[in-house]
């Protein structure tokens, strides 16, 4: 998704570069992405992600970056009275020198040695360090604090350190040195200076100067103990910590030296402040630069401006000086001077916010407009001129006075500055594409498009394009015609373009550096008109468009007539040929594999314009009708045309015949299908039923098609149903029934779409079976999770436990019952045989189709029949399978016992009425 915050370019027109090819990458908030990498080597990859680019190979740009730590010692000096670097007048003038550390990381310096020297005229003395150092003779000082026990060697493999005396200048500290000069009161004219220069310094770190070879034990040998002569050793190089040697260079030489100037009268001086190379312009230096580089930076080839800033450094600002700057560019590695420029203004192509500068004197003319304290000079230069890969160049800018005063510029040391630059030529990136739409045929014009990007030339004005291609015979063709056209080439394709062949382009920048080749495939078809005439006058014209250079020719010869041929889908009437030809072509079996775009055939023969002809192609007596479009050629000849573009291969050798339809050709059935229905049945079958519309006669049949009809089912006209077995539950079936005969099918047919129902869905999930004795019966109850597809239940039982398959095959009145509705209970009769009994029960849902659920035995019930009289009465001890007496039974048992006791008491009472002659009732 396009993010207008991170990328403000909403639309990029064809052929243009975003922001001239230089764009600051931003995050989602719109802020520039800043990368602060640790030390190391990196490939910085900028990748374009888009779904609208058909060529993805040129959507990434990789730049190699080496990140290193840099170290810098900064020396500065000022006169104490004016905090400036020059002073005028006699007397004593005190000064201060400061030394501090800069760099990319915290570091500490050891034994920073700085030399001081005063020279010139007009001085009686120049001293420092409270008079201890004579600067006229030259002095050397150590910038830092003396540490008598500084760590100067640290062994990295053993805990052995060496301490010694050393001067330490630590990160964040500044060393200061004070001094003064005394002018000679007897001298009226004199010029002098004091120069402080960095001599040397040391860094305490791991480096090659501290390396030592050491023997280490890599294996203790057979005895497993170090020593004893059986150890396996290895010599390794260990880099220790030390301050020996100087393994790094100062990262900024410009501040390794400081200078103070003085004079007894007016001091004349102009100086170079800094030099900057400007790059990143549009074509021809248009716009503002995006790259500002100074000493030590890397540059790209191409249009550049060298910007030099100069300033008035004299003691009297109202003393103005005319000036000019000479810029000299030297090839560092033996190339000599490559260019010189004398410049004194800077009007075009300045960095954003900087105003154009027209030449003025240096100084202060009281606002008259003819002088300024700061001036700028610019020279245009192409660093890649005469090279392909850049190189290393030293640029020196020197300012000089024009018509100077009699004394001239009194200080030459600050009149110039030199910067060293490594110049790289970025290799162009190429891509290629075929812009032509549609199929390309020999004779067409194909349009090829190349795209070249060069970071050093974002507008691509200097880029040239070299096109080549592979021909059909495998040779290479330099496409000079396209080279002259540049990025886009429109070129006609000839015979040697046929096939799928690569076209390549190499982009070359203005300095001769070439890109890697980019290629695109061009698919070209050959168009052939092949013709042949037989002895009888039949003429074949075969038009073929295909991607092969192989010659295509056809040959037809008269063949024996074909009589009483039964043709496919033409009924049972035999046909005789009007024309019979043996046909071959020059490609033979290759024709079956050639890639065909279009093909057609016209066959002219003697015939009637109102004839019912059709053209057929036959191989091994297998016939295929290829065309029946008839047109009149003349009064005695007609032409049959066949459009064979749907074929993927060329017609191989075979027979071409023209047949004429007989008047006795059968017609399609008069009857059709009036209605159709489909009903699912239990067991995964679908019963399809239909009725005929009209009277079916001998030869008519019903054709039943399921889905795409891979295997049509043909049924006698007396049959009106078909049962489809093996239906998959939930699958939709498209069913069609037609009335057919040898001539085809009646246009009125029946069709229906049916979703198979082969199982209870959703599953009923019967569970938690419980049992209740009720006289001679057992009432089984259960719970059901889902009953939306249940119309009744199948309840099965057996004296033995059983599995799901058993329940599926059991029938009603054997070991199963069906309930009358979806009520979740059912009554099972007890056995009439005395003794202990156990029944195992399972329940499954039944849907309206008759699909049944089957389960393993879900629960069991135990009961006892005592003294059976065949009626099933007198039952006691009903239990579930665990053998205990159900809790509900105890109340019934107690009730029987109490009842027996009461009845017995009543009988005993009757026998106790004092009548000895009465019988006892028992």
C-alpha positions, 0 to 999 in steps of 0.5 A: 500500500502506498504511504504518502507520509514516507514517500510523497511521490504519488505517481511516477510517470513512464520513463522518469526517475523518482526525485531525479534518481536520488531519494531520501528513504523515510520511515512511516512518520516521514522522518529520514531513516538514520543508520548508526552501524557498528564497525564492519562490512555491509551490503546496503540494499534498497529494494522496490516492492511492487505488484505492478512491475513485470520485470522484478530483476532490476528492483534492488540496488546494492552498495558495499559499505565498510564501516571503521572506527576513526581517530582524531587529535585536534590541535588549536592555538589562539592569542589570549588577548583577542582569541584569534590566530593573528595579532598586530603590534609590539609588546608581550603577547600570550597564547594558549595551545589546546590538544583534545581527542575526537573520533568515532568511539571513545579512545585514549592516546599515549605519548602524544608528541607535539612540536612548537616552533616560532620563526620570522622577524621582530621577536626577542623571545618566544617561550612556553611552559613558564619559560622552560621551552625556547620556541625560537629554537624549537621545542617538543612537548608531551600532551597529557598527564604523566602516569608512572605505572601506565599499562603498556602491555597486556598478555591476552593468553596469560595474566601477565601485564607490563607497566611503564611510564607514559603520558596519557591523554584520555577521551574527554580531557583537554591538554593546554599549553601556555606561552608568550612572545616578546617583540623587539622594541627597536624594530618597526617592521616584522612578521612572525608565526608560531606553528604547532605540529603533531609528531606522533602518538600511540594507541593501547589496543590489540594490533599486529605490532603486539603479535607473538607466536605461542605454543598451546596444548590442544590434546593432553596425549595418552596419559591425559595429563599436561606435560610429560612429552606426550602432549599434542601442541600447536603454534598459534599467533596471539594478538596482545594489547600494547601501545607499540607501533602506530597501527592507525592514522589520524582521521582528520589531518586538517587539524593536526597543525595549528598556527598563530601569526603576528606582525609589528605593522599592518598584517596582510593575509588571505586564506582558504577556509575549506574546500567541498566537492558538490555532486548529486545534480540533475543532468548538466548540473541542474538543481541543488547538489545532494552530496557535499564531500570533503577530504577523504570522502568517496565521490561518484564520476560525473558532473561535479562542482568544486566549491572553495571558501576564502576569507580575509585574515589580515590585521586590518579589515578595511584593507581589502584585497582582490583575489583569485583561486587556482584549482588543480586536480591530480591523478594520485597514481601517476596520472599527473595533472588532469585539470586546472581552473582559475575561478573567483565566483560561484553563481550556479548549483549551490547547496540549498540555502546558499546564495549565489556569489558574484566576485568581490574583494575580501575585506570591509569597505564600509557597506559600499558593496564592493567587498565581503569578508568571505568569498566563494569560488566554484569550478565545474569538473567531470571526474570520470572523463577519460576513465571507466572506473574513476580513481583517486584524485588529489585536489588542491585549491590555492588562493592568491592576491591580485595586485597585492600590497608591496609586502604581499601575502605575509602568510603562505601557509594558509593559502591552500588546502588539499583534499584526497578523494576516491572516485567510483563509477557505479555500474549501470543496471539494465533491464529488457522487456517485450512491449508488443501485445499479442502474438508475434508473426514473421513480418510483424514489428516487435517493440523492445524496451530497455531500461537503464539506471545509473546512480551517477547519471539519474536522468540517463542522458549519457547512457547508450544501449547495445542490443544483441539476439540469438537467431533461430540457427543459434548464431548471434546477431548484433542489432545495430538497427536497435543500437541507434534507437536507444531505449526503445526499438521497433524492428521487423521480425524475419524468419530467423526470429522464429521460436522462443529466443532471447534478446539482450541489452547492455547499457553503457555509461558515458565513461564506457562502463557496461552493465550486466546483460539483461534479456527478454524472450521473444516468441515468434511464429512462422506462417506458411501457406502449403498447397497440393493438387491431386491428379483428379483435380482436388486441391488442398490449401493448408494455412499454418502458423507455428513456432518452428523453422522447419519447412511445412509442405503438404502432398495429396494423392488420389486414393481408392473410394471409401464405401459404406463407412459408418462415421462417428455420431452419424447414425447407422447409415453407411456413407460413400466418399465423394473425394478420397485422398492420401495426405502427408506433410514434410514434418511427419511425426514432428508435426505432432509436437510443434507449437501451433498458434492457428491452422486451417484447411481449404479443400476444393473439389468437383461438386454441387453448391447445394450438396451436404458435404463434410470433410473428414480426417482418418488414421487407422480407420478412426475418423474425425470430422474437421470441417463442413463449411461449404462455399462455391468456387465455380459452376462445377467446383465447391470448397470445404473449409476447416478451422482447426485452431483449437487443435494443439498439433498439426495433422499428421499423415492420414486420409482426407475424405469428403462424404455426402450425407444420405437422404436416409440419415436418421433423425434424433428422437421425437420424444423428450423427457417431461420430468425428473426427480432424485431421492436419496435412500438408505445405504448411500444410493440415489433413486433417479426417476423420470417420465417421457414426453412423447412416444418412444419408438424402436431404437430410442433409449434413455441416457443417464449422465452423472456430473460430467458424464464420464460413463453414460448409462444407456437404458431401454426405453421401457425403464424409467428409474435408475439407482445410483449406488455409492453416493457420498454424503453431502456431495452435490450431483448434477443428473441429466436424462436424455432420449437418444438414438443413433442420430443424437439426442432430443433437445428436451431433456431432464436435469436435476441437482441432488445433494446425497443423504447417506447418514444421520446428520447431525449425529444423534449421539444417543447416550446415558442409557438407563433401565426401569423394570415394569412388570414383564417389561423393561423400559429403556431410556436415553439422552440425545445430543441432536435430533434434528435429523431423527424421525425414530430410533433403532433399539437393539439388544442381545444376551452378549455384548456386541459391536457396531457392525452387528447392530448394522446387520440386525433386522427388526423382530430379530434383535431390534425394534424401531420406535414410532417417533423420536421419543427417547425411550422404548419398552423391551419384553423380559424373557419368560424363561426362569433364571438369571438374564442379562441384556446388552442394549444399543440405540441409534438414530434413524432419519427420514430416508432410512439411514441408521446409526450403529453403535457398540453395546452401550449398556447392560441390564440384569434380571432374574425370572423365578418359578416361571409359569410361562407368563413372565410373572413372579420376577424378583432381583432385577439388577444392572450389570454390576449384580447389586440390588437396585435401590428402588427395589428394596422398598418393593421387597419390604412391602412384600414382606410386611404384606406377608406378615399381616396376612399370616397374622390374620390367618392365625387369628381365625384359627383361635376362635375356640372352636376345636372342630373348625379347620385351620386356614393356611 
